[in-house]
Amino acid sequence: MLQCLGNEPCEFILVFDNGYFSEFGTFSLTDWMGHVPPALLAKNLGVPEATFQGFPKEEVYFAKGPVPPEPAAKPLAGVNPPPLSHKHSLHSQEPLDTFKGGREWRVEAKDFPISATMTGVILELDPGALRELHWHPNADEWQYLLSGKIRATLFGSRGRYREATLEAGDVGYIPQGYGHSLENIGPDAARILIVFNSGTYQTVDLSQWIAGQPADVLAVNFGKPAATFEAFPKKDVFIAGG
């Protein structure tokens, strides 16, 4: 369950590692107990059948109550923490890397072991900055624009290419193996929540790919003199400044 602890509304984003997830494939405590005969509940829980008079007969999706006490009340059975934490404070850590055009925070399964099938990233792009052309060989990419305005490009084999503009609140999706880029086209910094359906982060960046090739191979591929490519980056760019 998710419960707001303060006096102001709480907003959060839920992300699942399976695109076939359906709210109708889960059930709540109220929905289940509301459809079980009171006599069976009484026998199961060892309390009088009258205990269940007035209990909801249908699912309670949102319930409103008083602000919870501080410290939080303990479970009826007492506190029994799981072996792995289900909380990770991404912004309590320093950025994984800082570039001319932005910053990246990242949490993988090795950092957050209970999240074995997902990787999370916060990407900050300064105005004009570009998360360079790249592709992910092991995961789909799901983007939620927290703030700012970006242009996302998408490339697939056989010449398939598309561009889209995303603003705060928009969601973008890149299938596994598709080339893409993210460019801040607004006047302010852009913040993007990015989630991958794999616990291990893998990326192949365009600058990295080119830098890994001999100049003569590039010359043959592009029909240009080998000297043309001497000015290209010799290492991964990742984020290019504006």
C-alpha positions in Angstrom: 0.0 0.0 0.0 1.0 3.6 -0.5 0.0 6.2 2.1 0.4 10.0 2.2 2.1 11.0 5.5 1.8 14.7 5.3 -0.9 17.5 5.1 -0.1 18.1 1.4 -1.1 15.8 -1.5 1.6 13.2 -2.5 2.4 12.4 -6.2 4.3 9.4 -7.3 5.1 7.5 -10.4 4.6 3.7 -10.6 6.7 1.8 -13.2 6.4 -1.9 -13.9 8.9 -4.1 -15.7 6.2 -5.9 -17.7 4.2 -4.0 -20.3 1.3 -6.5 -19.9 0.7 -5.4 -16.3 -3.0 -4.8 -15.5 -4.6 -3.4 -12.4 -7.2 -6.1 -12.9 -4.6 -8.8 -12.5 -4.1 -7.8 -8.8 -6.5 -7.8 -5.9 -6.8 -5.9 -2.6 -7.5 -7.0 0.9 -10.9 -5.3 1.0 -11.9 -6.9 -2.4 -11.1 -10.4 -1.2 -12.6 -10.2 2.2 -15.7 -8.5 0.9 -16.5 -11.5 -1.2 -15.8 -14.2 1.5 -18.7 -15.3 3.7 -18.5 -13.7 7.2 -18.7 -17.2 8.8 -15.6 -18.3 6.8 -13.7 -15.2 7.8 -14.7 -15.7 11.5 -13.5 -19.2 11.4 -10.2 -18.3 9.7 -9.4 -15.3 12.0 -10.9 -16.6 15.3 -13.2 -13.6 15.9 -17.0 -13.4 16.2 -18.9 -13.4 12.9 -20.4 -10.0 13.9 -17.0 -8.5 13.7 -17.4 -8.2 9.9 -20.7 -6.3 9.9 -20.3 -3.1 8.0 -17.0 -4.2 6.3 -16.8 -3.1 2.6 -18.4 -5.5 0.1 -16.4 -4.1 -2.8 -12.8 -3.1 -3.4 -11.7 0.1 -1.6 -9.2 1.6 -4.1 -8.6 4.9 -2.4 -9.3 5.3 1.3 -9.1 8.6 3.2 -8.3 8.7 6.9 -6.5 10.9 9.4 -2.8 11.7 9.0 -0.9 8.7 10.3 0.9 9.0 13.7 4.6 9.7 14.1 6.4 7.4 14.6 4.4 5.1 12.4 2.3 2.4 14.1 3.9 -1.1 14.0 2.2 -4.0 12.2 0.0 -6.2 14.3 2.6 -9.0 14.2 5.5 -6.5 15.1 8.3 -5.4 12.8 10.1 -8.1 10.8 12.3 -6.3 8.2 13.0 -8.2 5.0 16.6 -9.2 4.2 16.8 -6.7 1.3 15.8 -3.0 1.6 12.9 -1.9 -0.8 14.0 1.7 -0.6 16.9 3.5 -2.4 17.6 7.2 -2.0 18.8 8.1 -5.5 19.4 11.7 -4.8 21.3 11.1 -1.6 24.2 9.8 -3.8 26.4 12.0 -6.0 25.8 12.0 -9.7 27.4 8.9 -11.4 29.0 11.3 -13.8 29.0 15.0 -14.7 29.4 16.2 -18.3 29.7 19.5 -20.1 26.0 19.4 -20.8 24.5 17.7 -17.8 24.5 15.1 -15.1 23.4 11.5 -14.6 22.2 9.6 -11.5 21.8 5.8 -11.9 20.7 2.9 -9.8 21.2 -0.7 -11.0 20.5 -4.1 -9.4 24.0 -4.1 -8.0 23.2 -0.9 -6.1 19.6 -1.9 -5.2 19.6 -5.8 -5.1 15.8 -6.2 -4.5 15.2 -4.5 -7.9 16.7 -7.3 -9.9 14.9 -6.6 -13.2 14.9 -2.7 -13.4 17.4 0.1 -13.7 16.5 3.7 -12.9 18.2 6.9 -14.1 17.7 10.6 -13.5 19.1 12.6 -16.4 19.6 16.4 -16.2 20.3 18.1 -19.5 21.3 21.8 -19.6 19.7 24.0 -22.3 20.9 22.9 -25.7 22.5 19.7 -24.3 22.2 16.4 -26.1 22.2 12.8 -24.7 24.0 11.6 -27.7 22.7 9.1 -30.3 22.9 5.6 -28.7 21.1 2.3 -28.3 20.5 -0.3 -25.5 21.2 -3.9 -26.5 19.5 -5.4 -23.4 16.4 -3.4 -22.5 13.5 -1.1 -23.5 13.6 2.5 -22.3 10.7 4.3 -20.7 11.1 8.1 -20.2 9.0 10.5 -18.0 9.8 14.1 -18.4 9.8 15.7 -15.0 10.5 19.2 -16.2 11.7 21.1 -19.3 11.2 20.3 -23.0 13.2 17.8 -25.1 13.3 16.5 -28.6 13.5 12.7 -28.8 14.7 10.9 -32.0 14.1 7.2 -32.8 15.9 5.1 -35.5 15.2 1.6 -36.5 16.7 -0.6 -39.3 15.6 -0.1 -42.9 15.6 3.7 -42.6 12.8 4.1 -40.0 13.3 7.5 -38.3 11.0 9.6 -36.2 11.2 12.7 -34.0 8.9 13.8 -31.1 8.8 16.7 -28.7 8.2 15.8 -25.0 7.2 18.3 -22.2 6.7 17.9 -18.5 4.3 15.0 -17.8 4.9 13.3 -21.2 6.1 9.7 -21.5 8.4 8.5 -24.2 9.2 4.9 -25.1 12.2 3.4 -27.0 12.1 -0.3 -27.9 15.2 -2.4 -27.2 17.8 -2.1 -29.9 16.5 1.1 -31.4 18.9 4.1 -31.9 17.7 7.3 -30.2 18.8 10.6 -28.7 17.4 13.2 -26.2 18.0 16.9 -26.8 17.0 19.8 -24.5 15.3 22.3 -26.8 13.9 24.5 -24.0 15.3 27.5 -22.2 15.6 25.7 -18.9 17.3 22.5 -17.6 15.4 19.4 -18.4 15.0 16.6 -15.9 14.1 13.1 -17.1 13.2 9.9 -15.2 14.4 7.0 -17.3 13.6 3.3 -16.4 14.9 0.2 -18.1 13.4 -3.3 -17.8 16.8 -4.9 -16.9 18.8 -4.7 -13.7 22.0 -4.2 -15.7 22.6 -1.0 -17.6 24.1 -1.4 -21.1 24.5 1.3 -23.8 26.3 1.7 -27.1 26.9 5.4 -27.8 27.6 6.7 -31.3 30.8 8.4 -30.3 32.0 5.2 -28.5 31.1 3.1 -31.6 33.0 5.4 -34.0 36.0 5.7 -31.7 36.3 1.9 -31.6 36.8 1.7 -35.3 40.1 2.2 -37.3 40.1 5.3 -39.4 40.6 3.3 -42.6 37.5 1.2 -41.9 35.4 4.4 -41.4 36.9 5.9 -44.6 35.8 2.9 -46.6 32.3 2.9 -45.0 31.6 6.6 -45.6 33.6 7.2 -48.8 35.7 9.9 -47.1 39.5 10.3 -46.5 40.7 8.7 -43.3 41.9 12.1 -42.1 38.3 13.2 -41.9 37.8 11.1 -38.8 40.9 12.3 -36.9 38.7 15.2 -35.5 36.1 12.8 -34.1 36.0 12.1 -30.3 38.5 9.5 -29.1 36.2 8.5 -26.2 32.6 8.3 -25.2 30.8 11.6 -25.2 27.5 10.5 -23.5 26.2 14.1 -23.1 27.2 16.8 -25.5 27.0 20.4 -24.4 24.7 23.0 -26.0 
